[in-house]
């Protein structure tokens, strides 16, 4: 397993429905952890042998989580 972390900026304020959507993403195979950071960013840690960045972005989009990747 190769763990990779990507940071995304949430495009809207956090609310209960968004928290539920984030919790659902956390249960997807290959995603190890999803964490809301104090900065308001979303950190996604995933297994790079199972998923790639484009797939992570697609998962977040399909879940209705409005994000933009934070530049490294």
Backbone as XML, in Angstrom:
<?xml version="1.0"?>
<chain id="A" units="angstrom">
  <residue number="1" name="UNK">
    <atom name="N" x="0.845" y="-1.172" z="0.000"/>
    <atom name="CA" x="0.000" y="0.000" z="0.000"/>
    <atom name="C" x="0.895" y="1.241" z="0.000"/>
  </residue>
  <residue number="2" name="UNK">
    <atom name="N" x="0.506" y="2.213" z="-0.801"/>
    <atom name="CA" x="1.201" y="3.494" z="-0.874"/>
    <atom name="C" x="0.220" y="4.580" z="-0.471"/>
  </residue>
  <residue number="3" name="UNK">
    <atom name="N" x="0.413" y="5.129" z="0.723"/>
    <atom name="CA" x="-0.501" y="6.165" z="1.201"/>
    <atom name="C" x="-0.115" y="7.520" z="0.629"/>
  </residue>
  <residue number="4" name="UNK">
    <atom name="N" x="-1.124" y="8.236" z="0.156"/>
    <atom name="CA" x="-0.944" y="9.572" z="-0.398"/>
    <atom name="C" x="-1.978" y="10.482" z="0.264"/>
  </residue>
  <residue number="5" name="UNK">
    <atom name="N" x="-1.577" y="11.714" z="0.534"/>
    <atom name="CA" x="-2.497" y="12.703" z="1.085"/>
    <atom name="C" x="-2.691" y="13.827" z="0.077"/>
  </residue>
  <residue number="6" name="UNK">
    <atom name="N" x="-3.931" y="14.218" z="-0.108"/>
    <atom name="CA" x="-4.259" y="15.366" z="-0.951"/>
    <atom name="C" x="-5.111" y="16.306" z="-0.111"/>
  </residue>
  <residue number="7" name="UNK">
    <atom name="N" x="-4.893" y="17.587" z="-0.310"/>
    <atom name="CA" x="-5.632" y="18.600" z="0.425"/>
    <atom name="C" x="-6.523" y="19.364" z="-0.545"/>
  </residue>
  <residue number="8" name="UNK">
    <atom name="N" x="-7.769" y="19.546" z="-0.136"/>
    <atom name="CA" x="-8.761" y="20.230" z="-0.958"/>
    <atom name="C" x="-9.402" y="21.354" z="-0.164"/>
  </residue>
  <residue number="9" name="UNK">
    <atom name="N" x="-9.675" y="22.452" z="-0.841"/>
    <atom name="CA" x="-10.373" y="23.581" z="-0.221"/>
    <atom name="C" x="-11.870" y="23.397" z="-0.451"/>
  </residue>
  <residue number="10" name="UNK">
    <atom name="N" x="-12.645" y="23.410" z="0.640"/>
    <atom name="CA" x="-14.101" y="23.318" z="0.510"/>
    <atom name="C" x="-14.633" y="24.618" z="-0.076"/>
  </residue>
  <residue number="11" name="UNK">
    <atom name="N" x="-15.502" y="24.517" z="-1.046"/>
    <atom name="CA" x="-16.031" y="25.683" z="-1.750"/>
    <atom name="C" x="-17.283" y="26.270" z="-1.105"/>
  </residue>
  <residue number="12" name="UNK">
    <atom name="N" x="-17.738" y="25.660" z="-0.014"/>
    <atom name="CA" x="-18.884" y="26.207" z="0.722"/>
    <atom name="C" x="-18.704" y="25.890" z="2.206"/>
  </residue>
  <residue number="13" name="UNK">
    <atom name="N" x="-19.401" y="26.623" z="3.055"/>
    <atom name="CA" x="-19.266" y="26.379" z="4.495"/>
    <atom name="C" x="-19.761" y="24.981" z="4.873"/>
  </residue>
  <residue number="14" name="UNK">
    <atom name="N" x="-19.151" y="24.436" z="5.897"/>
    <atom name="CA" x="-19.519" y="23.099" z="6.366"/>
    <atom name="C" x="-20.890" y="23.162" z="7.051"/>
  </residue>
  <residue number="15" name="UNK">
    <atom name="N" x="-21.730" y="22.188" z="6.754"/>
    <atom name="CA" x="-23.029" y="22.059" z="7.412"/>
    <atom name="C" x="-23.306" y="20.565" z="7.600"/>
  </residue>
  <residue number="16" name="UNK">
    <atom name="N" x="-24.418" y="20.232" z="8.198"/>
    <atom name="CA" x="-24.723" y="18.834" z="8.514"/>
    <atom name="C" x="-24.797" y="17.945" z="7.262"/>
  </residue>
  <residue number="17" name="UNK">
    <atom name="N" x="-25.502" y="18.354" z="6.197"/>
    <atom name="CA" x="-25.533" y="17.507" z="4.996"/>
    <atom name="C" x="-24.139" y="17.278" z="4.398"/>
  </residue>
  <residue number="18" name="UNK">
    <atom name="N" x="-23.292" y="18.308" z="4.414"/>
    <atom name="CA" x="-21.940" y="18.159" z="3.879"/>
    <atom name="C" x="-21.128" y="17.196" z="4.746"/>
  </residue>
  <residue number="19" name="UNK">
    <atom name="N" x="-21.307" y="17.262" z="6.062"/>
    <atom name="CA" x="-20.610" y="16.327" z="6.956"/>
    <atom name="C" x="-21.030" y="14.887" z="6.661"/>
  </residue>
  <residue number="20" name="UNK">
    <atom name="N" x="-22.295" y="14.678" z="6.374"/>
    <atom name="CA" x="-22.785" y="13.334" z="6.042"/>
    <atom name="C" x="-22.165" y="12.847" z="4.731"/>
  </residue>
  <residue number="21" name="UNK">
    <atom name="N" x="-22.041" y="13.736" z="3.761"/>
    <atom name="CA" x="-21.428" y="13.372" z="2.480"/>
    <atom name="C" x="-19.956" y="13.005" z="2.686"/>
  </residue>
  <residue number="22" name="UNK">
    <atom name="N" x="-19.263" y="13.757" z="3.531"/>
    <atom name="CA" x="-17.861" y="13.460" z="3.819"/>
    <atom name="C" x="-17.737" y="12.105" z="4.506"/>
  </residue>
  <residue number="23" name="UNK">
    <atom name="N" x="-18.644" y="11.806" z="5.420"/>
    <atom name="CA" x="-18.621" y="10.515" z="6.112"/>
    <atom name="C" x="-18.818" y="9.368" z="5.125"/>
  </residue>
  <residue number="24" name="UNK">
    <atom name="N" x="-19.670" y="9.547" z="4.133"/>
    <atom name="CA" x="-19.887" y="8.502" z="3.130"/>
    <atom name="C" x="-18.632" y="8.259" z="2.298"/>
  </residue>
  <residue number="25" name="UNK">
    <atom name="N" x="-17.946" y="9.328" z="1.927"/>
    <atom name="CA" x="-16.708" y="9.202" z="1.149"/>
    <atom name="C" x="-15.658" y="8.445" z="1.948"/>
  </residue>
  <residue number="26" name="UNK">
    <atom name="N" x="-15.640" y="8.661" z="3.247"/>
    <atom name="CA" x="-14.668" y="8.015" z="4.125"/>
    <atom name="C" x="-14.803" y="6.493" z="4.100"/>
  </residue>
  <residue number="27" name="UNK">
    <atom name="N" x="-15.956" y="5.980" z="3.698"/>
    <atom name="CA" x="-16.176" y="4.533" z="3.699"/>
    <atom name="C" x="-15.876" y="3.873" z="2.349"/>
  </residue>
  <residue number="28" name="UNK">
    <atom name="N" x="-15.405" y="4.624" z="1.365"/>
    <atom name="CA" x="-15.114" y="4.076" z="0.031"/>
    <atom name="C" x="-13.809" y="3.303" z="0.057"/>
  </residue>
  <residue number="29" name="UNK">
    <atom name="N" x="-13.824" y="2.133" z="-0.573"/>
    <atom name="CA" x="-12.654" y="1.268" z="-0.638"/>
    <atom name="C" x="-11.471" y="2.016" z="-1.256"/>
  </residue>
  <residue number="30" name="UNK">
    <atom name="N" x="-10.347" y="1.988" z="-0.563"/>
    <atom name="CA" x="-9.145" y="2.652" z="-1.035"/>
    <atom name="C" x="-8.897" y="3.994" z="-0.366"/>
  </residue>
  <residue number="31" name="UNK">
    <atom name="N" x="-9.954" y="4.580" z="0.207"/>
    <atom name="CA" x="-9.790" y="5.823" z="0.954"/>
    <atom name="C" x="-9.550" y="5.448" z="2.409"/>
  </residue>
  <residue number="32" name="UNK">
    <atom name="N" x="-8.419" y="5.880" z="2.921"/>
    <atom name="CA" x="-8.026" y="5.521" z="4.278"/>
    <atom name="C" x="-8.600" y="6.476" z="5.322"/>
  </residue>
  <residue number="33" name="UNK">
    <atom name="N" x="-8.616" y="7.764" z="4.993"/>
    <atom name="CA" x="-9.073" y="8.749" z="5.977"/>
    <atom name="C" x="-9.467" y="10.025" z="5.265"/>
  </residue>
  <residue number="34" name="UNK">
    <atom name="N" x="-10.515" y="10.652" z="5.772"/>
    <atom name="CA" x="-10.926" y="11.973" z="5.313"/>
    <atom name="C" x="-11.046" y="12.823" z="6.568"/>
  </residue>
  <residue number="35" name="UNK">
    <atom name="N" x="-10.364" y="13.962" z="6.568"/>
    <atom name="CA" x="-10.341" y="14.799" z="7.769"/>
    <atom name="C" x="-10.576" y="16.252" z="7.398"/>
  </residue>
  <residue number="36" name="UNK">
    <atom name="N" x="-11.428" y="16.904" z="8.166"/>
    <atom name="CA" x="-11.632" y="18.332" z="8.014"/>
    <atom name="C" x="-10.583" y="19.021" z="8.874"/>
  </residue>
  <residue number="37" name="UNK">
    <atom name="N" x="-9.747" y="19.847" z="8.253"/>
    <atom name="CA" x="-8.664" y="20.518" z="8.959"/>
    <atom name="C" x="-9.150" y="21.844" z="9.540"/>
  </residue>
  <residue number="38" name="UNK">
    <atom name="N" x="-8.473" y="22.349" z="10.587"/>
    <atom name="CA" x="-8.870" y="23.631" z="11.187"/>
    <atom name="C" x="-8.896" y="24.786" z="10.175"/>
  </residue>
  <residue number="39" name="UNK">
    <atom name="N" x="-8.088" y="24.692" z="9.130"/>
    <atom name="CA" x="-8.041" y="25.730" z="8.096"/>
    <atom name="C" x="-9.291" y="25.740" z="7.220"/>
  </residue>
  <residue number="40" name="UNK">
    <atom name="N" x="-10.123" y="24.706" z="7.359"/>
    <atom name="CA" x="-11.296" y="24.582" z="6.501"/>
    <atom name="C" x="-11.046" y="23.706" z="5.296"/>
  </residue>
  <residue number="41" name="UNK">
    <atom name="N" x="-9.817" y="23.229" z="5.151"/>
    <atom name="CA" x="-9.493" y="22.328" z="4.055"/>
    <atom name="C" x="-9.886" y="20.904" z="4.410"/>
  </residue>
  <residue number="42" name="UNK">
    <atom name="N" x="-10.036" y="20.101" z="3.395"/>
    <atom name="CA" x="-10.351" y="18.694" z="3.551"/>
    <atom name="C" x="-9.121" y="17.897" z="3.153"/>
  </residue>
  <residue number="43" name="UNK">
    <atom name="N" x="-8.644" y="17.032" z="4.033"/>
    <atom name="CA" x="-7.500" y="16.180" z="3.732"/>
    <atom name="C" x="-8.025" y="14.780" z="3.442"/>
  </residue>
  <residue number="44" name="UNK">
    <atom name="N" x="-7.624" y="14.236" z="2.301"/>
    <atom name="CA" x="-8.004" y="12.883" z="1.924"/>
    <atom name="C" x="-6.731" y="12.056" z="1.831"/>
  </residue>
  <residue number="45" name="UNK">
    <atom name="N" x="-6.676" y="10.994" z="2.621"/>
    <atom name="CA" x="-5.553" y="10.058" z="2.568"/>
    <atom name="C" x="-6.071" y="8.788" z="1.903"/>
  </residue>
  <residue number="46" name="UNK">
    <atom name="N" x="-5.352" y="8.328" z="0.883"/>
    <atom name="CA" x="-5.838" y="7.173" z="0.137"/>
    <atom name="C" x="-4.690" y="6.266" z="-0.275"/>
  </residue>
  <residue number="47" name="UNK">
    <atom name="N" x="-5.054" y="5.068" z="-0.685"/>
    <atom name="CA" x="-4.105" y="4.064" z="-1.150"/>
    <atom name="C" x="-3.880" y="4.294" z="-2.646"/>
  </residue>
  <residue number="48" name="UNK">
    <atom name="N" x="-2.694" y="4.772" z="-2.999"/>
    <atom name="CA" x="-2.389" y="5.103" z="-4.391"/>
    <atom name="C" x="-2.263" y="3.866" z="-5.277"/>
  </residue>
  <residue number="49" name="UNK">
    <atom name="N" x="-2.203" y="2.680" z="-4.702"/>
    <atom name="CA" x="-2.207" y="1.464" z="-5.521"/>
    <atom name="C" x="-3.627" y="1.113" z="-5.955"/>
  </residue>
  <residue number="50" name="UNK">
    <atom name="N" x="-4.622" y="1.748" z="-5.326"/>
    <atom name="CA" x="-6.031" y="1.490" z="-5.651"/>
    <atom name="C" x="-6.693" y="2.657" z="-6.382"/>
  </residue>
  <residue number="51" name="UNK">
    <atom name="N" x="-6.294" y="3.881" z="-6.037"/>
    <atom name="CA" x="-6.927" y="5.080" z="-6.582"/>
    <atom name="C" x="-5.857" y="6.088" z="-7.001"/>
  </residue>
  <residue number="52" name="UNK">
    <atom name="N" x="-6.243" y="7.004" z="-7.894"/>
    <atom name="CA" x="-5.336" y="8.097" z="-8.257"/>
    <atom name="C" x="-6.045" y="9.425" z="-7.981"/>
  </residue>
  <residue number="53" name="UNK">
    <atom name="N" x="-5.342" y="10.518" z="-8.172"/>
    <atom name="CA" x="-5.895" y="11.834" z="-7.848"/>
    <atom name="C" x="-7.179" y="12.117" z="-8.620"/>
  </residue>
  <residue number="54" name="UNK">
    <atom name="N" x="-7.212" y="11.782" z="-9.889"/>
    <atom name="CA" x="-8.408" y="12.027" z="-10.700"/>
    <atom name="C" x="-9.602" y="11.245" z="-10.152"/>
  </residue>
  <residue number="55" name="UNK">
    <atom name="N" x="-9.363" y="10.022" z="-9.706"/>
    <atom name="CA" x="-10.447" y="9.226" z="-9.142"/>
    <atom name="C" x="-10.942" y="9.822" z="-7.818"/>
  </residue>
  <residue number="56" name="UNK">
    <atom name="N" x="-10.027" y="10.323" z="-7.005"/>
    <atom name="CA" x="-10.417" y="10.958" z="-5.748"/>
    <atom name="C" x="-11.269" y="12.187" z="-6.031"/>
  </residue>
  <residue number="57" name="UNK">
    <atom name="N" x="-10.848" y="12.996" z="-6.983"/>
    <atom name="CA" x="-11.635" y="14.174" z="-7.352"/>
    <atom name="C" x="-13.016" y="13.766" z="-7.852"/>
  </residue>
  <residue number="58" name="UNK">
    <atom name="N" x="-13.084" y="12.692" z="-8.632"/>
    <atom name="CA" x="-14.361" y="12.193" z="-9.133"/>
    <atom name="C" x="-15.267" y="11.701" z="-8.012"/>
  </residue>
  <residue number="59" name="UNK">
    <atom name="N" x="-14.692" y="11.010" z="-7.041"/>
    <atom name="CA" x="-15.462" y="10.530" z="-5.890"/>
    <atom name="C" x="-16.055" y="11.714" z="-5.137"/>
  </residue>
  <residue number="60" name="UNK">
    <atom name="N" x="-15.237" y="12.736" z="-4.890"/>
    <atom name="CA" x="-15.723" y="13.914" z="-4.167"/>
    <atom name="C" x="-16.813" y="14.620" z="-4.955"/>
  </residue>
  <residue number="61" name="UNK">
    <atom name="N" x="-16.631" y="14.733" z="-6.263"/>
    <atom name="CA" x="-17.628" y="15.389" z="-7.114"/>
    <atom name="C" x="-18.948" y="14.622" z="-7.111"/>
  </residue>
  <residue number="62" name="UNK">
    <atom name="N" x="-18.870" y="13.301" z="-7.279"/>
    <atom name="CA" x="-20.095" y="12.489" z="-7.283"/>
    <atom name="C" x="-20.807" y="12.522" z="-5.936"/>
  </residue>
  <residue number="63" name="UNK">
    <atom name="N" x="-20.047" y="12.697" z="-4.863"/>
    <atom name="CA" x="-20.642" y="12.778" z="-3.529"/>
    <atom name="C" x="-21.242" y="14.151" z="-3.252"/>
  </residue>
  <residue number="64" name="UNK">
    <atom name="N" x="-21.030" y="15.092" z="-4.179"/>
    <atom name="CA" x="-21.587" y="16.427" z="-4.005"/>
    <atom name="C" x="-20.785" y="17.301" z="-3.069"/>
  </residue>
  <residue number="65" name="UNK">
    <atom name="N" x="-19.485" y="16.993" z="-2.926"/>
    <atom name="CA" x="-18.614" y="17.787" z="-2.058"/>
    <atom name="C" x="-17.858" y="18.771" z="-2.948"/>
  </residue>
  <residue number="66" name="UNK">
    <atom name="N" x="-18.202" y="20.061" z="-2.858"/>
    <atom name="CA" x="-17.574" y="21.064" z="-3.728"/>
    <atom name="C" x="-16.169" y="21.432" z="-3.242"/>
  </residue>
  <residue number="67" name="UNK">
    <atom name="N" x="-15.155" y="20.989" z="-3.972"/>
    <atom name="CA" x="-13.772" y="21.248" z="-3.567"/>
    <atom name="C" x="-12.922" y="21.698" z="-4.737"/>
  </residue>
  <residue number="68" name="UNK">
    <atom name="N" x="-11.785" y="22.280" z="-4.392"/>
    <atom name="CA" x="-10.733" y="22.608" z="-5.351"/>
    <atom name="C" x="-9.441" y="22.156" z="-4.702"/>
  </residue>
  <residue number="69" name="UNK">
    <atom name="N" x="-8.576" y="21.485" z="-5.469"/>
    <atom name="CA" x="-7.331" y="21.002" z="-4.894"/>
    <atom name="C" x="-6.447" y="22.176" z="-4.501"/>
  </residue>
  <residue number="70" name="UNK">
    <atom name="N" x="-5.856" y="22.069" z="-3.321"/>
    <atom name="CA" x="-4.949" y="23.089" z="-2.809"/>
    <atom name="C" x="-3.595" y="22.872" z="-3.458"/>
  </residue>
  <residue number="71" name="UNK">
    <atom name="N" x="-3.007" y="23.923" z="-4.025"/>
    <atom name="CA" x="-1.693" y="23.818" z="-4.661"/>
    <atom name="C" x="-0.647" y="23.442" z="-3.624"/>
  </residue>
  <residue number="72" name="UNK">
    <atom name="N" x="0.253" y="22.557" z="-4.025"/>
    <atom name="CA" x="1.293" y="22.081" z="-3.096"/>
    <atom name="C" x="2.395" y="23.083" z="-2.924"/>
  </residue>
</chain>
